[in-house]
């Protein structure tokens, strides 16, 4: 094999390698390409996810507000209960004092 044949053989081998690489690249690109329908589907899914996250955030905010309101109502109710219990205790004590006064007056 002389020098010219070696150059031609090397050139053919390099061209075949280039052609196979380009073909493999084209196949990979062909099979991994995203279609417009898939992009549209992804856009719809992203929009739905965004709306769901907004709804979740609104629900969390609403629940936090309701929790604060209910906690406030519970605090107020407990304060009213303490006041009522104090009043009841005072009324019982006063009633007991009146009973003892009446018993002393009768005796």
C-alpha positions, 0 to 999 in steps of 0.5 A: 500500500503506497502513500496515496492509497493510505491517504484515501483509505484514511479519508474514507474511514474518517468520512464513514466515521463522520457519517455514522456520527452525524446519523447517530446524532440525527437519530438521538435528536429525532427520538428526543425531540419534544413535539408542540403538543407536548410543549402545550401539555407542559404549559397547561400542566404548569398553569394548573400547578400554578393555580393549585399553588395559589389556591393552596396559599389562599387556603393556608391564609384563610385557615391562619385567619380562622385560627387566629379568630377562633383563638381570640374567641377562645381567649375571650370565652375563657375570660368570660368564664373566669369572670362568671366563676368569680361572680358565682364564687362571690355570690355563694360567699355572700349567700353563705354570709346571709344565711349565717346572719339570718341564723344568728338573728333567729337564735 
